[in-house]
Amino acid sequence: MGLFDIFKAIPAMFGAGQPKVIIDLDAAEVSPGGTVSGRVRMTGKGSKPISVSGVEVSIVDKDYEAVIEESFSLDTVALTAGQEVVVPFTIDVPDELEPSRAIDYDADDADEQEEVSYQVWAKPDLEGASKPADIDLRVV
């Protein structure tokens, strides 16, 4: 890779030309042992097509540690500006996943409480850097 190639790659590091990624959940709440399902919508933008061959969907905790990671592949698509690709997904949630809870700041033991929260992340499988899309998930 030459110096010119490095300069051409810099915009991709900051999301230029990367597809717009939106997560649509069928339900924003799930029980331990349940199933999270939905769709990842990727819409092309930029002047050049970008090859997408799948998407990685993760459930992450408040510390951004992956609790579950699943990859969903598709036939490689050269995504062009305005073109949309939809990837359906289903993830089984472990029985032992701790329910979400917020800190009750009015309680006497608020300093000892620990928040438990989750997000669903979706990251397209494509060339260059890409920031995952995210959406909150409540485990009840």
C-alpha positions as CSV (number, residue, x, y, z in Angstrom):
1,M,0.0,0.0,0.0
2,G,1.5,3.3,-1.1
3,L,1.2,6.7,0.5
4,F,-1.6,7.7,-2.0
5,D,-3.6,4.5,-1.0
6,I,-3.3,5.5,2.7
7,F,-4.8,9.0,2.0
8,K,-7.6,7.4,0.0
9,A,-8.5,5.1,2.9
10,I,-8.7,7.9,5.5
11,P,-12.3,9.0,4.6
12,A,-13.5,5.4,5.1
13,M,-12.1,5.4,8.6
14,F,-14.5,8.2,9.4
15,G,-17.5,6.7,7.8
16,A,-17.4,8.4,4.4
17,G,-19.0,6.2,1.8
18,Q,-20.1,3.7,4.5
19,P,-23.7,2.5,4.3
20,K,-26.3,3.9,6.6
21,V,-27.2,1.2,9.0
22,I,-30.5,1.0,10.9
23,I,-31.7,-1.7,13.3
24,D,-35.4,-2.5,13.5
25,L,-36.3,-4.7,16.4
26,D,-39.6,-6.6,16.5
27,A,-39.8,-5.9,20.2
28,A,-37.6,-3.6,22.4
29,E,-38.0,-6.0,25.4
30,V,-37.0,-9.6,25.8
31,S,-37.0,-12.1,28.6
32,P,-34.0,-14.3,29.6
33,G,-34.3,-17.4,27.4
34,G,-36.3,-15.5,24.8
35,T,-35.5,-14.4,21.3
36,V,-34.5,-11.1,19.9
37,S,-35.5,-10.6,16.3
38,G,-35.6,-7.9,13.7
39,R,-33.9,-6.5,10.6
40,V,-30.8,-4.7,9.8
41,R,-31.3,-2.2,7.0
42,M,-28.2,-1.0,5.1
43,T,-28.6,1.8,2.6
44,G,-25.8,2.7,0.3
45,K,-24.4,6.2,0.1
46,G,-21.3,7.8,-1.5
47,S,-20.1,7.8,-5.0
48,K,-18.6,4.3,-5.2
49,P,-20.4,1.0,-4.7
50,I,-19.3,-0.8,-1.5
51,S,-19.3,-4.6,-1.2
52,V,-21.3,-6.0,1.7
53,S,-21.3,-9.7,2.4
54,G,-23.2,-9.9,5.7
55,V,-23.7,-8.3,9.1
56,E,-22.6,-9.1,12.6
57,V,-25.3,-8.6,15.2
58,S,-24.3,-8.4,18.9
59,I,-26.0,-7.9,22.2
60,V,-23.6,-5.9,24.4
61,D,-23.8,-4.9,28.0
62,K,-23.2,-1.5,29.6
63,D,-19.5,-1.9,29.4
64,Y,-19.7,-2.6,25.7
65,E,-18.7,-6.3,26.2
66,A,-20.4,-8.7,23.8
67,V,-22.8,-11.0,25.6
68,I,-23.9,-12.7,22.3
69,E,-22.5,-12.3,18.8
70,E,-24.1,-13.8,15.6
71,S,-23.0,-13.4,12.0
72,F,-25.6,-13.3,9.3
73,S,-24.3,-13.7,5.8
74,L,-25.8,-12.7,2.5
75,D,-24.7,-13.0,-1.1
76,T,-22.1,-10.3,-1.6
77,V,-23.8,-7.1,-2.8
78,A,-22.2,-4.0,-4.4
79,L,-24.3,-1.5,-2.5
80,T,-24.8,1.7,-4.5
81,A,-26.1,5.1,-3.4
82,G,-29.7,4.8,-2.4
83,Q,-29.9,1.0,-2.7
84,E,-31.2,-0.8,0.4
85,V,-30.4,-4.3,1.6
86,V,-32.4,-5.8,4.5
87,V,-30.9,-8.7,6.6
88,P,-33.3,-10.4,9.0
89,F,-31.9,-11.8,12.2
90,T,-32.9,-13.9,15.2
91,I,-30.7,-14.3,18.3
92,D,-31.5,-16.6,21.3
93,V,-31.0,-14.9,24.6
94,P,-29.3,-17.0,27.3
95,D,-31.5,-18.1,30.3
96,E,-28.9,-16.6,32.7
97,L,-28.9,-13.1,31.2
98,E,-29.5,-10.7,34.1
99,P,-32.6,-8.5,33.7
100,S,-32.0,-4.8,33.0
101,R,-32.2,-2.3,35.9
102,A,-31.5,1.3,36.4
103,I,-30.0,2.8,39.6
104,D,-32.6,4.1,42.0
105,Y,-30.9,7.4,43.0
106,D,-33.5,8.0,45.7
107,A,-32.6,4.8,47.6
108,D,-30.3,4.7,50.6
109,D,-28.0,2.2,48.9
110,A,-27.8,4.0,45.5
111,D,-24.0,4.1,45.7
112,E,-23.9,0.3,45.9
113,Q,-26.4,-0.4,43.1
114,E,-25.1,-1.4,39.7
115,E,-26.9,-0.5,36.5
116,V,-27.6,-3.3,34.1
117,S,-28.4,-2.4,30.5
118,Y,-28.0,-3.8,27.0
119,Q,-27.8,-2.7,23.4
120,V,-28.1,-4.5,20.1
121,W,-25.3,-3.6,17.7
122,A,-25.1,-4.3,14.0
123,K,-21.9,-4.0,12.1
124,P,-21.8,-4.6,8.3
125,D,-19.1,-6.9,6.9
126,L,-17.4,-4.6,4.5
127,E,-14.0,-3.2,3.5
128,G,-12.7,-0.4,5.7
129,A,-13.7,0.7,9.2
130,S,-17.3,0.9,10.1
131,K,-18.9,2.0,13.3
132,P,-21.7,-0.3,14.5
133,A,-25.3,0.9,14.6
134,D,-27.0,0.5,18.0
135,I,-30.4,0.4,19.7
136,D,-31.4,-0.2,23.3
137,L,-32.7,-3.5,24.5
138,R,-34.5,-4.1,27.8
139,V,-34.2,-7.5,29.4
140,V,-37.2,-8.1,31.7
